[in-house]
């Protein structure tokens, strides 16, 4: 195939490449969202994943480069379209890897695995990323485009630090064919070691934070379930509000169980109406943590105001709902 013929063939293929990249992106985003539950996707993925079709000149440069010896470049080059998923923590890479490997819509192969490379060369520090190639099993209808069987899409999975390293080093240090300053290469190797070390520290810190907040997380999850059952609709899933309101009362959180909440809400069966009435006007009442506030006020009416982090007007209404006096408590 001549270069003009190869150029035209690649141009003709671009619509199906973009369609397949979009389908891969949407399939993985859906799978990831199911795993992370109520967590916002934009908080988990640090850069929006967008399919990118290779520039025609870049494709031709790769296809015709000496030493590559592509006989069928349209079939052999697997990164004609790609999607990149970037997360904060190395431990989160596994969520995306599992989503790729569990999807029945494509065949996959792992093209690059930095952990495997590190095991093979433990003294070497280099570009870190996980690359998959996913291929259509048969013709795939993507909107108005039918993607041919065997069409490939490269999926890159990185941490934010790995991405920063790759943006600086990979294209500028490892891909150019000209002479590269040796000191620059050494500096890049040093930064690769720092990236790996920092990624490991981030994971360790996150594990410690999760352990410290495990009891608040338990109560947060329990309240979400109780709120949904009580009001017939889900409340806010924002963990930050739960953490802000429950953290001052860590010593009382063991009191909050499914059984204790059931008994409390049975005794104060009018609270569902109170919460529904105020939900349109206040974020507190749209959040399941409001149930814990009612519960703690009833259980520890003298303690709660001492550590209450927000406006006392909220507590005044809650004390009134429960028939409790605010005298010598709120002021």
Residue, then its C-alpha position, 0 to 999 in steps of 0.5 A: x500500500x502506498x503512502x497516499x493509499x494508507x493515508x486515505x484508508x486511515x482517514x476513512x477509518x476515523x469515524x469507526x475509530x472514534x465511535x469505538x473509543x466512545x463506546x469503550x469510554x462509556x462502557x468503562x464509565x458505567x462499570x466504574x460508577x457501579x463499583x464506586x457507588x455514591x461517590x462522584x465520578x468526577x472525584x474518582x477520575x481526575x481527568x475526564x476520559x475522552x477518546x482520542x483518534x491518532x492524528x493522521x501524520x502521527x499514524x503515518x510517522x509510526x507506520x513508516x518508521x524504520x525498524x517497526x517493519x509493519x506489514x499491515x499497519x492498519x491492523x498492527x498499530x493498536x493505538x489508532x484510538x485511545x482512552x486514558x483513565x487517571x485516578x489519584x491512588x495506585x490502589x484505585x487502578x485495580x478498579x479500572x483494570x477489573x472493569x476492563x477485564x470483566x467486560x463481555x463486550x470486547x476481547x482484551x490483552x494487557x499491553x503494558x503492566x508497570x508492576x510486572x516490569x518492576x518485578x522483572x527489573x527491580x533496580x530500574x525506574x521508568x515510565x509507569x502506566x498500564x496499557x490495555x488493548x480492547x478489540x471488538x468481537x464482531x461488528x458493533x453498532x455505535x449510533x449510525x456507525x458500524x465498527x468492524x470486527x477486530x477494531x482496537x482501542x488502547x486504554x491507558x490507566x494511570x495515577x495522577x502522578x504517573x500522568x504528570x511524569x508521562x506528560x513531561x518525560x515519555x514524549x520528550x525523552x523516550x520517543x524522540x529519535x534525536x540526541x537527548x541530554x544525558x543529564x535530562x535522562x538522569x533527572x527523569x529517572x530520579x523523578x520516576x523513583x519519586x513518583x513510585x515512592x509518592x504513590x506508595x505513600x499516598x496509598x498508605x496515608x489513604x488507608x490510615x485515613x479510612x481506618x480513622x474514619x471507619x466508624x463514621x463511614x459505618x454510621x454514614x452508610x447506615x443512615x443512608x439506608x434508614x433515611x431512604x426507607x423512612x422517606x421513600x427517597x435517597x438523601x444526599x450522599x455527601x460524606x463531608x457533611x456526615x464527617x463534619x457533624x459526626x466527628x465531634x461525637x465519636x464517643x457516642x457513635x457506637x450508640x447508633x445501630x440499626x436496632x437503636x435507630x428503629x426503636x427511636x424512629x418508632x417512638x418518634x414516628x412524626x420525624x419523617x414528616x418533619x424531615x420531609x417538610x424542611x428538606x426543600x429549605x435546608x441541606x441538613x434535612x436533605x442529608x441522612x445525618x439529620x437522623x443521627x442529630x435527632x438521635x444524639x440530641x435525644x440520647x445526650x441533650x446536654x452534650x450535643x450543644x457543647x460540640x455542635x459545629x454549625x448554627x445553633x438555630x438548627x439545634x433549637x428546632x430539633x430540641x423543639x421537635x423532640x419536646x426537650x428544653x433548650x434552657x441552659x443548653x444552647x446558650 
